[in-house]
Amino acid sequence: MGNNKDIEQAELLTAKVAALNAEIGKVIIGQQGIIHQLTIALLSKGHCLLVGVPGLAKTLLIKTLADVLDLKFNRIQFTPDLMPSDITGTELIEEDVISKKRDFRFIPGPLFANVILADEINRTPPKTQSALLEAMQEHNITVAGKNYKLTEPFFVLATQNPIEQEGTYPLPEAQLDRFMFSLWLNYPSFEEEKEVIRLTTSEYKPNLTKVLTGAELIQFQELIRKVPVADNVITFAVNAVSKTRPGTENAPQFINDWLRWGAGPRASQYIILAAKTKALMEGRFTPQIDDVKYALLPVLRHRIITNFNAEADGITTEAVIEQLLKVL
């Protein structure tokens, strides 16, 4: 981050984020914290899981984000009968009109886009979930033994309904770990809900401007990797994550009492990446310990698993993380 070009890029990033928030604000009322965290994940090259009851504009938020980015967007509605080939694509036999020779031709599926909305991801069987998992981790897919590279940047935003669990396939821990953030959407405030109703029941049609291209986004993602981090900030992040592992010498008593499993090293990586991104978005060139604390909840929420004692006492993962912040 020492040269002038990097500093100019960092200033451009701050300006672009402000423009992005202004455009999304034309459609989405409130949810500023969620929009901020979504932007952090996007710039950090991470995927996001959005959890909330129906009607909180999860899908609209993601669609609006895609509309203000100059990127290809696809929505996949996950259902119990969805097959892997429905999302990755399939090979069809095609006959040449002149030579009558038959050959296979690959027809790309909806995963071949930049921003993927995986709607109600827990409604599809494990076989289809694993096809998405490969795409999220490797940024490529395999069909009939052939590898196909996905377009960069590639960003998966999955939604999940926490109420209806009948007929769903809970995401395995290995897949949950691939999501950088798990974001829980809350109900809007009274005034925000009034504004939502006023706008959505009128003739108001927002005119959205695209503020960020794919090339710019890739440049910003590379810039974030260059951000220097002080050793004490990395130590703080690793210490926080290691404390979540029950049965280890670093674990406090409440962790041993309430957790079955703690977070792995990927959590520390995402916390530092989020801290770097948050610092740059706010016009700072290096993250602070407060940036690490900010990232703990969305990064750890889906990576720690409570035990029977915690469930019996009504202790949630959020309560465990809140307690963890007090002992750091």
C-alpha positions as CSV (number, residue, x, y, z in Angstrom):
1,M,0.0,0.0,0.0
2,G,3.0,2.3,-0.2
3,N,2.8,3.6,-3.8
4,N,0.6,6.4,-5.1
5,K,-1.4,4.1,-7.4
6,D,-2.5,1.9,-4.4
7,I,-3.5,5.0,-2.4
8,E,-5.6,6.3,-5.4
9,Q,-7.2,2.9,-5.7
10,A,-8.0,2.9,-2.0
11,E,-9.6,6.4,-2.3
12,L,-11.6,5.2,-5.3
13,L,-12.8,2.2,-3.3
14,T,-14.1,4.4,-0.5
15,A,-16.0,6.6,-3.1
16,K,-17.4,3.6,-4.9
17,V,-18.7,2.0,-1.7
18,A,-20.5,5.3,-0.8
19,A,-22.1,5.4,-4.3
20,L,-23.1,1.7,-4.0
21,N,-24.8,2.3,-0.6
22,A,-26.6,5.4,-2.1
23,E,-28.0,3.3,-5.0
24,I,-29.1,0.4,-2.9
25,G,-30.7,2.8,-0.5
26,K,-33.1,3.9,-3.3
27,V,-34.7,0.4,-3.1
28,I,-33.9,-1.0,0.4
29,I,-35.1,0.9,3.4
30,G,-32.9,0.3,6.5
31,Q,-30.8,-2.8,6.8
32,Q,-27.6,-0.6,6.7
33,G,-25.6,-3.1,8.7
34,I,-26.5,-6.0,6.4
35,I,-25.7,-3.9,3.3
36,H,-22.3,-2.9,4.8
37,Q,-21.4,-6.6,5.6
38,L,-22.6,-7.7,2.1
39,T,-20.2,-5.2,0.6
40,I,-17.4,-6.4,2.8
41,A,-17.9,-10.0,1.7
42,L,-18.1,-8.9,-2.0
43,L,-14.8,-7.0,-1.8
44,S,-13.2,-9.8,0.2
45,K,-14.0,-12.4,-2.4
46,G,-16.3,-14.2,0.0
47,H,-19.8,-15.8,-0.2
48,C,-22.7,-14.9,2.1
49,L,-25.6,-16.8,3.7
50,L,-28.6,-14.6,4.5
51,V,-31.0,-15.9,7.0
52,G,-34.4,-14.4,7.8
53,V,-38.1,-14.9,7.9
54,P,-40.1,-14.4,4.7
55,G,-40.9,-10.9,3.6
56,L,-37.7,-9.2,4.9
57,A,-36.5,-8.4,1.3
58,K,-33.6,-10.9,1.3
59,T,-34.1,-11.6,-2.4
60,L,-34.8,-8.0,-3.3
61,L,-31.6,-6.9,-1.5
62,I,-29.5,-9.3,-3.5
63,K,-31.2,-8.4,-6.8
64,T,-30.7,-4.7,-6.1
65,L,-27.0,-5.3,-5.3
66,A,-26.7,-7.1,-8.7
67,D,-28.5,-4.3,-10.5
68,V,-26.0,-1.7,-9.3
69,L,-23.0,-3.9,-10.2
70,D,-22.2,-4.2,-13.9
71,L,-22.1,-8.0,-13.5
72,K,-24.2,-10.9,-14.8
73,F,-26.8,-12.0,-12.3
74,N,-28.7,-15.3,-12.1
75,R,-31.2,-16.5,-9.6
76,I,-31.6,-20.2,-8.8
77,Q,-34.7,-21.2,-6.9
78,F,-33.6,-24.3,-5.0
79,T,-36.3,-27.1,-4.8
80,P,-36.2,-30.8,-3.7
81,D,-36.3,-32.0,-7.3
82,L,-33.4,-29.8,-8.5
83,M,-30.5,-31.9,-10.0
84,P,-26.8,-30.9,-10.2
85,S,-27.0,-30.6,-14.0
86,D,-29.9,-28.1,-13.5
87,I,-27.4,-25.6,-12.0
88,T,-24.0,-26.6,-13.6
89,G,-25.2,-27.3,-17.1
90,T,-25.4,-30.4,-19.3
91,E,-24.0,-32.0,-22.4
92,L,-26.4,-32.4,-25.4
93,I,-25.9,-34.5,-28.5
94,E,-25.8,-32.3,-31.5
95,E,-25.8,-33.4,-35.2
96,D,-24.0,-31.5,-37.9
97,V,-26.4,-30.7,-40.7
98,I,-23.9,-31.3,-43.5
99,S,-21.7,-34.2,-42.3
100,K,-24.4,-35.8,-40.1
101,K,-21.7,-36.3,-37.5
102,R,-22.9,-36.3,-34.0
103,D,-21.0,-34.7,-31.1
104,F,-21.5,-33.5,-27.6
105,R,-22.0,-29.8,-26.9
106,F,-21.9,-28.3,-23.4
107,I,-24.9,-26.0,-22.5
108,P,-23.8,-23.9,-19.5
109,G,-26.2,-23.7,-16.5
110,P,-27.2,-20.7,-14.3
111,L,-23.9,-21.0,-12.3
112,F,-22.2,-19.3,-15.2
113,A,-22.7,-15.8,-13.9
114,N,-20.9,-13.4,-11.6
115,V,-23.6,-13.0,-8.9
116,I,-25.6,-16.1,-8.0
117,L,-28.7,-15.9,-5.8
118,A,-29.2,-19.3,-4.3
119,D,-32.7,-18.9,-3.0
120,E,-33.7,-21.2,-0.1
121,I,-30.5,-23.2,-0.5
122,N,-31.6,-25.7,2.2
123,R,-34.5,-27.0,0.2
124,T,-32.3,-28.9,-2.3
125,P,-30.8,-32.4,-1.7
126,P,-27.1,-32.9,-0.8
127,K,-26.1,-34.0,-4.3
128,T,-27.1,-30.5,-5.7
129,Q,-25.7,-28.8,-2.7
130,S,-22.3,-30.5,-3.3
131,A,-22.3,-29.3,-6.9
132,L,-22.7,-25.7,-5.6
133,L,-20.0,-26.4,-3.0
134,E,-17.4,-27.2,-5.7
135,A,-18.4,-24.0,-7.6
136,M,-18.0,-21.9,-4.5
137,Q,-14.7,-23.3,-3.4
138,E,-12.9,-24.1,-6.7
139,H,-14.6,-21.5,-9.0
140,N,-15.1,-24.2,-11.5
141,I,-17.5,-27.1,-12.2
142,T,-17.1,-30.6,-13.4
143,V,-19.5,-32.1,-16.0
144,A,-19.0,-35.5,-17.6
145,G,-15.4,-35.5,-16.3
146,K,-14.5,-32.1,-17.9
147,N,-13.7,-29.0,-15.9
148,Y,-15.2,-25.7,-16.8
149,K,-13.9,-22.4,-15.3
150,L,-16.5,-20.0,-13.9
151,T,-16.5,-16.3,-14.8
152,E,-14.7,-14.0,-12.4
153,P,-15.7,-12.4,-10.1
154,F,-17.9,-15.1,-8.7
155,F,-20.1,-14.5,-5.7
156,V,-22.8,-16.7,-4.2
157,L,-25.5,-15.2,-2.0
158,A,-27.7,-17.9,-0.5
159,T,-30.9,-17.3,1.4
160,Q,-32.4,-19.5,4.1
161,N,-35.7,-19.5,6.0
162,P,-35.1,-20.3,9.7
163,I,-38.8,-21.1,10.4
164,E,-39.8,-23.9,8.1
165,Q,-37.6,-26.9,8.6
166,E,-40.0,-29.6,7.2
167,G,-38.8,-31.0,3.9
168,T,-35.4,-29.2,4.1
169,Y,-31.9,-30.5,3.9
170,P,-29.7,-28.6,6.5
171,L,-26.4,-27.5,5.1
172,P,-23.5,-29.7,6.3
173,E,-20.8,-27.9,8.3
174,A,-18.3,-28.3,5.4
175,Q,-20.6,-26.2,3.2
176,L,-21.4,-23.7,5.9
177,D,-17.7,-23.2,6.4
178,R,-17.4,-22.0,2.7
179,F,-19.6,-19.0,3.5
180,M,-17.6,-16.0,4.7
181,F,-20.5,-14.4,6.6
182,S,-23.8,-15.7,8.0
183,L,-26.1,-12.6,8.1
184,W,-29.3,-12.6,10.1
185,L,-31.9,-10.1,8.9
186,N,-34.1,-8.5,11.6
187,Y,-37.5,-6.9,11.3
188,P,-37.5,-3.3,10.2
189,S,-38.1,-0.5,12.8
190,F,-41.6,1.0,13.0
191,E,-40.6,4.1,11.0
192,E,-38.7,2.0,8.4
193,E,-41.7,-0.2,7.9
194,K,-43.9,2.8,7.3
195,E,-41.5,4.0,4.7
196,V,-41.4,0.6,3.0
197,I,-45.2,0.5,2.8
198,R,-45.4,4.0,1.5
199,L,-42.9,3.3,-1.3
200,T,-44.0,-0.2,-2.3
201,T,-47.7,0.7,-2.6
202,S,-47.1,3.8,-4.7
203,E,-45.9,4.4,-8.3
204,Y,-42.3,4.9,-7.1
205,K,-39.8,3.2,-9.5
206,P,-36.2,3.8,-8.6
207,N,-33.8,4.5,-11.4
208,L,-30.6,2.6,-10.5
209,T,-27.2,3.5,-11.9
210,K,-24.4,0.8,-12.2
211,V,-21.5,2.0,-10.1
212,L,-19.0,-0.9,-10.1
213,T,-17.7,-3.1,-13.0
214,G,-16.3,-6.6,-12.8
215,A,-12.8,-5.4,-13.6
216,E,-12.9,-2.7,-10.9
217,L,-14.1,-5.2,-8.4
218,I,-11.3,-7.6,-9.2
219,Q,-8.8,-4.7,-8.8
220,F,-10.3,-3.9,-5.4
221,Q,-10.1,-7.5,-4.3
222,E,-6.4,-7.6,-5.2
223,L,-5.8,-4.3,-3.4
224,I,-7.3,-5.6,-0.2
225,R,-4.7,-8.4,-0.2
226,K,-2.0,-5.7,-0.2
227,V,-3.3,-4.1,3.0
228,P,-0.7,-4.5,5.8
229,V,-1.9,-5.9,9.2
230,A,-0.1,-5.3,12.5
231,D,1.0,-8.5,14.2
232,N,-1.0,-7.7,17.3
233,V,-4.2,-7.5,15.2
234,I,-3.5,-11.0,13.7
235,T,-2.7,-12.3,17.2
236,F,-6.0,-10.9,18.5
237,A,-8.0,-12.6,15.7
238,V,-6.3,-16.0,16.1
239,N,-6.7,-15.9,19.9
240,A,-10.4,-15.1,19.5
241,V,-10.9,-18.1,17.2
242,S,-8.8,-20.5,19.2
243,K,-10.8,-19.7,22.3
244,T,-13.9,-21.2,20.6
245,R,-12.4,-24.7,20.6
246,P,-13.7,-26.7,23.6
247,G,-11.2,-29.0,25.3
248,T,-8.2,-26.9,24.4
249,E,-5.9,-25.1,26.9
250,N,-7.0,-21.7,25.4
251,A,-10.8,-22.3,25.9
252,P,-12.6,-20.5,28.7
253,Q,-14.9,-22.5,30.9
254,F,-18.1,-21.2,29.3
255,I,-16.8,-22.5,25.9
256,N,-16.3,-26.0,27.4
257,D,-19.8,-25.8,28.9
258,W,-21.7,-24.7,25.9
259,L,-19.9,-25.7,22.7
260,R,-19.4,-29.1,20.9
261,W,-17.2,-27.7,18.2
262,G,-15.3,-24.5,17.6
263,A,-14.2,-22.6,14.5
264,G,-11.3,-23.7,12.3
265,P,-8.4,-21.6,10.7
266,R,-10.7,-20.4,7.8
267,A,-12.5,-18.3,10.4
268,S,-9.3,-16.4,11.3
269,Q,-8.6,-15.9,7.5
270,Y,-12.0,-14.4,6.9
271,I,-11.9,-12.2,10.1
272,I,-8.6,-10.6,8.9
273,L,-9.9,-10.2,5.3
274,A,-13.1,-8.6,6.6
275,A,-11.0,-6.3,9.0
276,K,-8.8,-5.2,6.0
277,T,-11.8,-4.5,3.8
278,K,-13.7,-2.6,6.5
279,A,-10.6,-0.4,7.1
280,L,-10.2,0.5,3.4
281,M,-14.0,1.1,3.1
282,E,-13.7,3.7,5.9
283,G,-10.6,5.4,4.4
284,R,-8.0,3.7,6.7
285,F,-4.9,1.9,5.3
286,T,-4.6,-0.7,8.1
287,P,-7.1,-2.5,10.3
288,Q,-7.5,-2.1,14.0
289,I,-8.6,-4.5,16.8
290,D,-12.1,-3.0,16.6
291,D,-12.4,-4.1,13.0
292,V,-11.6,-7.7,14.1
293,K,-14.3,-7.5,16.8
294,Y,-16.8,-6.2,14.2
295,A,-16.2,-9.3,12.0
296,L,-16.4,-11.9,14.9
297,L,-20.2,-12.3,14.9
298,P,-20.9,-12.8,11.1
299,V,-17.8,-15.0,10.7
300,L,-18.2,-17.2,13.8
301,R,-22.0,-17.4,14.0
302,H,-22.3,-20.5,11.6
303,R,-18.9,-22.0,12.5
304,I,-19.5,-22.8,16.2
305,I,-21.8,-25.6,17.3
306,T,-23.6,-25.5,20.6
307,N,-24.1,-28.6,22.7
308,F,-27.1,-30.0,24.6
309,N,-26.4,-28.0,27.7
310,A,-26.5,-24.7,25.8
311,E,-29.7,-25.7,24.0
312,A,-31.3,-26.7,27.3
313,D,-30.3,-23.3,28.8
314,G,-31.5,-21.4,25.8
315,I,-28.0,-20.3,24.9
316,T,-27.6,-19.3,21.2
317,T,-24.3,-19.0,19.2
318,E,-24.8,-15.2,19.3
319,A,-24.9,-15.3,23.1
320,V,-21.6,-17.4,23.1
321,I,-19.9,-14.9,20.8
322,E,-21.2,-12.0,23.0
323,Q,-19.6,-13.7,26.0
324,L,-16.4,-14.3,24.1
325,L,-16.1,-10.6,23.2
326,K,-16.1,-9.8,27.0
327,V,-13.1,-12.1,27.7
328,L,-10.9,-11.0,24.8
